[in-house]
Amino acid sequence: MFYIAHRLFAAHDRALAAHLAHHLAAKTGADAVFLPFCDTDEENLQAPVKGLRLFELDRRRLRTLTGMIAILHGPSLDDGVCMEIGYAAALGVPVIVMTTDFQTYSHHPNSSRWEFTDPLIETITRRVVRVPRLGTLPPADDTADRFAAFASRNHHQTDEAVARSVDALLDAATGTGERATPSTAPARAGSAFFEPSPYTPVPEQVAEAVRIAGYGLRMARRFAAADTAAAARADWNEARHAETLIADVSGPETPPGAAALIGAAAAQGRRIGAYLPHPVLTHAPGREPNWRNLMIQYAAGHHLSTPDDLTTWLHR
């Protein structure tokens, strides 16, 4: 099963994912491709707790994957997609990221650059397929509609990204469509990994509550490290071996690294707490209110609003 991970909340995002799924299915067969929203019939799905049902349907596919293509664009990465990336990567599934973003990122003007705002994403994926430039400018024609010409250049750029991503995925997938062999990491008893949010100050009282509860605490270091790539690899390894994950999911949406680590912990059956003091609820037709992207909310399971909440949860 090949999984297309994509942002769901606008027609153009869904159309791009469908375009990618169509081209992948042409090479693998339609039954080998899973496209969220489309294949869960999200708009028309009826369920007592619809968000939870959608999470269950997506997670069922995530556990049977041969490979994944994830679509990521821009400085604000979709947290549901990043969660799905972490879930697949933790199980040893090859993940290809497709992007047409022309920006790269760094902490300082002359420091090493990353493909995305959080270097963890490229650390845990097999390959990033980046097509940052528009398609070729058509021959000059005084009668041409410049807006149609500009749209055509964007379509050509997208087509190139899709073709290259499909080829990269099929090259990376094991065998001729066999499921990847899961490769979970053993948990260290009594260990906890804390992933702060890059959008807010580190809540020191959270880290202190973990220590008081008697856990061996490790914290993410990649955003302050001189060697960011090495620190990102270390954070991934530490988090995968932690028995408990506490992720500060504060920000406009769950930070990319926190989302990926939540996915990885969920794939491995670890204990997960999401720290979010000031949630903004989302509402969608037929779906219960969610305090975060439903993939984050139901993967984490525990919403911690205060350090006292965390203390109570840790002592259960």
C-alpha positions as CSV (number, residue, x, y, z in Angstrom):
1,M,0.0,0.0,0.0
2,F,1.3,3.4,-1.0
3,Y,0.1,6.4,1.1
4,I,-0.3,10.0,-0.1
5,A,0.0,12.3,2.9
6,H,-1.3,15.8,2.1
7,R,-2.9,18.9,3.6
8,L,-6.7,18.4,3.5
9,F,-8.2,21.7,4.1
10,A,-8.4,23.5,0.7
11,A,-9.6,22.3,-2.7
12,H,-6.3,23.0,-4.4
13,D,-4.4,20.9,-1.8
14,R,-6.8,18.0,-2.3
15,A,-6.6,18.4,-6.1
16,L,-2.8,18.3,-6.1
17,A,-2.8,15.1,-3.9
18,A,-5.4,13.5,-6.3
19,H,-3.1,14.4,-9.3
20,L,-0.2,12.7,-7.5
21,A,-2.3,9.7,-6.6
22,H,-3.5,9.3,-10.2
23,H,0.1,9.2,-11.6
24,L,1.2,6.8,-8.9
25,A,-1.8,4.5,-9.5
26,A,-0.9,4.5,-13.2
27,K,2.3,2.6,-12.3
28,T,1.1,0.6,-9.3
29,G,-2.6,0.1,-9.8
30,A,-5.4,2.1,-8.1
31,D,-5.9,-0.5,-5.3
32,A,-2.3,0.0,-4.2
33,V,-2.7,3.7,-3.5
34,F,-4.5,5.2,-0.4
35,L,-5.6,8.9,-0.7
36,P,-7.0,10.3,2.6
37,F,-10.2,12.3,2.4
38,C,-11.0,10.6,-0.9
39,D,-10.7,7.0,0.3
40,T,-12.3,7.7,3.7
41,D,-15.1,9.7,2.0
42,E,-14.5,12.3,4.6
43,E,-17.1,14.8,3.5
44,N,-19.9,12.3,3.6
45,L,-18.7,9.9,6.3
46,Q,-21.2,9.4,9.2
47,A,-19.8,8.2,12.6
48,P,-20.7,8.9,16.2
49,V,-17.2,10.4,16.8
50,K,-16.2,11.3,13.2
51,G,-12.7,12.7,13.9
52,L,-11.7,9.5,15.8
53,R,-13.1,7.3,13.1
54,L,-11.1,9.2,10.5
55,F,-8.0,8.7,12.6
56,E,-8.6,5.0,12.9
57,L,-9.1,4.6,9.2
58,D,-5.9,6.5,8.3
59,R,-3.9,4.7,11.0
60,R,-5.1,1.3,9.7
61,R,-3.4,2.1,6.4
62,L,-0.3,3.5,8.0
63,R,0.4,0.1,9.5
64,T,0.4,-1.7,6.2
65,L,2.5,0.6,4.0
66,T,5.1,-0.1,1.3
67,G,5.9,3.6,1.0
68,M,4.7,7.1,1.4
69,I,4.8,10.4,-0.6
70,A,4.2,13.4,1.6
71,I,3.4,16.8,0.2
72,L,5.0,19.7,2.1
73,H,5.2,23.3,1.1
74,G,6.0,26.6,2.8
75,P,7.3,27.6,6.3
76,S,4.1,26.3,8.1
77,L,4.1,22.6,7.5
78,D,0.9,20.6,7.9
79,D,1.0,18.9,11.3
80,G,-1.2,16.0,10.3
81,V,1.2,15.2,7.4
82,C,4.2,15.5,9.7
83,M,2.6,13.1,12.2
84,E,2.1,10.6,9.3
85,I,5.7,11.0,8.2
86,G,6.9,10.2,11.8
87,Y,4.6,7.2,12.0
88,A,5.9,5.7,8.8
89,A,9.5,6.5,9.4
90,A,9.4,4.9,12.9
91,L,8.3,1.6,11.2
92,G,11.0,1.7,8.6
93,V,8.7,2.7,5.7
94,P,10.5,4.8,3.0
95,V,9.1,8.3,2.9
96,I,9.5,10.6,-0.1
97,V,8.7,14.3,0.4
98,M,7.5,16.3,-2.5
99,T,7.9,20.1,-2.5
100,T,7.8,23.0,-4.9
101,D,8.9,25.5,-2.2
102,F,11.7,27.7,-3.4
103,Q,12.8,28.6,0.1
104,T,15.3,26.8,2.3
105,Y,15.9,27.5,6.0
106,S,18.7,28.2,8.5
107,H,19.4,29.7,11.9
108,H,22.0,32.1,10.6
109,P,22.8,33.6,7.2
110,N,25.9,31.6,6.7
111,S,25.0,28.4,8.6
112,S,23.9,25.1,7.0
113,R,20.5,25.2,5.4
114,W,17.6,22.8,5.7
115,E,14.9,21.8,3.4
116,F,12.2,22.7,5.9
117,T,11.9,24.8,9.0
118,D,12.7,21.8,11.2
119,P,15.7,19.7,10.1
120,L,14.1,16.6,11.7
121,I,11.8,16.2,8.7
122,E,14.6,15.6,6.2
123,T,16.6,13.6,8.7
124,I,13.9,10.9,9.0
125,T,12.7,10.8,5.3
126,R,14.4,8.9,2.5
127,R,14.5,11.7,0.0
128,V,13.2,15.2,-0.6
129,V,12.2,15.9,-4.2
130,R,12.4,19.6,-4.6
131,V,11.3,21.3,-7.8
132,P,11.6,25.0,-6.9
133,R,11.3,26.7,-10.3
134,L,8.4,27.4,-12.7
135,G,8.2,25.6,-15.9
136,T,9.7,27.0,-19.1
137,L,8.4,30.3,-20.3
138,P,6.4,29.8,-23.5
139,P,7.4,31.6,-26.7
140,A,6.5,35.3,-26.8
141,D,3.1,36.0,-28.1
142,D,1.5,39.4,-27.9
143,T,-2.0,37.8,-28.0
144,A,-1.4,35.3,-25.2
145,D,-3.1,35.6,-21.9
146,R,-0.3,36.2,-19.4
147,F,-2.2,34.7,-16.5
148,A,-3.0,31.5,-18.5
149,A,0.7,31.3,-19.4
150,F,1.7,31.7,-15.7
151,A,-0.8,29.0,-14.7
152,S,0.7,26.7,-17.3
153,R,4.2,27.2,-16.0
154,N,3.0,26.2,-12.5
155,H,1.2,23.2,-13.9
156,H,4.5,22.1,-15.6
157,Q,6.4,22.6,-12.3
158,T,3.8,20.4,-10.5
159,D,3.9,17.7,-13.2
160,E,7.7,17.5,-12.9
161,A,7.5,17.2,-9.1
162,V,4.9,14.5,-9.3
163,A,6.8,12.5,-11.9
164,R,10.1,12.7,-10.0
165,S,8.4,11.8,-6.7
166,V,6.6,8.8,-8.0
167,D,9.9,7.5,-9.5
168,A,11.8,8.1,-6.3
169,L,9.1,6.3,-4.2
170,L,9.1,3.2,-6.5
171,D,12.9,3.2,-6.4
172,A,12.9,3.3,-2.6
173,A,10.0,0.9,-1.9
174,T,11.1,-2.6,-0.9
175,G,10.8,-5.3,-3.6
176,T,7.9,-4.9,-6.0
177,G,5.3,-3.7,-3.6
178,E,6.0,-5.7,-0.4
179,R,5.3,-4.2,2.9
180,A,8.4,-2.8,4.7
181,T,9.6,-4.8,7.7
182,P,8.7,-2.8,10.9
183,S,11.7,-1.7,12.8
184,T,10.6,-0.3,16.2
185,A,13.2,0.8,18.8
186,P,13.2,-0.7,22.3
187,A,12.1,1.6,25.0
188,R,14.3,2.6,27.9
189,A,12.4,2.0,31.1
190,G,11.6,5.2,33.1
191,S,12.8,7.5,30.3
192,A,11.0,10.6,29.0
193,F,11.7,12.8,26.0
194,F,10.5,16.4,26.1
195,E,10.0,18.3,22.8
196,P,9.6,22.0,23.4
197,S,7.8,24.2,20.9
198,P,10.0,26.6,18.9
199,Y,7.1,29.1,19.0
200,T,7.0,29.6,22.7
201,P,9.5,29.9,25.6
202,V,10.5,26.5,27.1
203,P,8.1,25.9,30.0
204,E,10.7,25.0,32.6
205,Q,8.0,23.9,35.1
206,V,7.1,21.1,32.6
207,A,10.6,19.7,32.6
208,E,10.8,20.1,36.4
209,A,7.6,18.1,36.8
210,V,9.0,15.3,34.7
211,R,12.2,15.2,36.8
212,I,10.2,15.2,40.1
213,A,8.1,12.3,38.9
214,G,11.3,10.3,38.7
215,Y,11.8,10.0,34.9
216,G,15.1,10.2,33.2
217,L,14.6,13.3,31.1
218,R,16.1,14.0,27.7
219,M,15.2,17.2,25.8
220,A,15.4,18.1,22.1
221,R,18.7,20.0,21.3
222,R,18.7,20.5,17.6
223,F,17.5,24.1,17.6
224,A,20.4,25.3,19.7
225,A,23.2,23.0,18.4
226,A,26.1,24.0,16.3
227,D,25.8,20.8,14.2
228,T,22.0,20.9,13.5
229,A,21.9,17.7,11.4
230,A,23.8,15.6,14.0
231,A,21.6,17.0,16.7
232,A,18.4,16.2,14.7
233,R,19.6,12.6,14.3
234,A,20.3,12.4,18.1
235,D,16.9,13.8,18.9
236,W,15.2,11.3,16.7
237,N,17.1,8.4,18.3
238,E,16.5,9.6,21.8
239,A,12.8,10.1,21.3
240,R,12.3,6.7,19.6
241,H,13.9,5.0,22.6
242,A,11.9,7.0,25.2
243,E,9.2,5.3,27.1
244,T,7.2,8.5,27.4
245,L,7.0,11.5,25.0
246,I,5.9,15.0,26.2
247,A,5.5,17.4,23.3
248,D,4.7,21.0,23.6
249,V,2.3,21.5,20.7
250,S,1.9,25.2,21.1
251,G,1.9,27.4,18.0
252,P,-0.4,28.2,15.0
253,E,-0.4,24.4,14.5
254,T,1.6,21.6,16.1
255,P,5.3,22.3,15.3
256,P,6.6,19.9,12.6
257,G,9.1,18.1,14.8
258,A,6.6,17.6,17.6
259,A,4.1,16.2,15.1
260,A,6.6,13.8,13.6
261,L,7.7,12.6,17.1
262,I,4.1,12.1,18.1
263,G,3.6,9.9,15.0
264,A,6.7,7.9,15.8
265,A,5.7,7.4,19.4
266,A,2.2,6.3,18.4
267,A,3.6,3.8,15.9
268,Q,5.6,2.2,18.6
269,G,2.9,2.2,21.2
270,R,4.5,4.7,23.5
271,R,2.9,6.9,26.1
272,I,2.3,10.4,24.7
273,G,1.2,13.7,26.4
274,A,0.6,16.8,24.3
275,Y,1.1,20.0,26.3
276,L,-1.1,22.8,25.1
277,P,-2.1,25.6,27.5
278,H,-4.2,27.7,25.1
279,P,-6.0,25.5,22.5
280,V,-8.0,26.9,19.6
281,L,-10.8,24.4,18.8
282,T,-11.5,23.5,15.2
283,H,-14.9,22.7,13.9
284,A,-16.0,20.8,10.7
285,P,-19.4,19.5,9.6
286,G,-20.3,16.3,11.3
287,R,-17.1,16.2,13.3
288,E,-16.6,16.7,17.1
289,P,-14.6,19.8,18.1
290,N,-10.8,19.1,18.0
291,W,-8.2,20.8,20.1
292,R,-5.5,20.0,17.6
293,N,-5.3,18.3,14.2
294,L,-7.2,15.1,14.7
295,M,-4.1,13.0,13.8
296,I,-2.3,14.8,16.7
297,Q,-5.2,14.7,19.1
298,Y,-5.9,11.0,18.8
299,A,-2.3,9.9,18.5
300,A,-1.4,11.7,21.6
301,G,-4.4,10.8,23.6
302,H,-3.6,13.1,26.6
303,H,-4.1,16.8,26.5
304,L,-2.1,18.5,29.2
305,S,-3.1,22.1,29.9
306,T,-1.0,22.9,33.0
307,P,2.1,21.5,34.7
308,D,-0.3,20.1,37.4
309,D,-2.1,18.1,34.6
310,L,1.3,16.7,33.6
311,T,2.2,15.8,37.2
312,T,-1.1,14.0,37.6
313,W,-0.7,12.1,34.3
314,L,2.9,11.1,35.0
315,H,1.9,9.5,38.3
316,R,-0.9,7.3,36.9
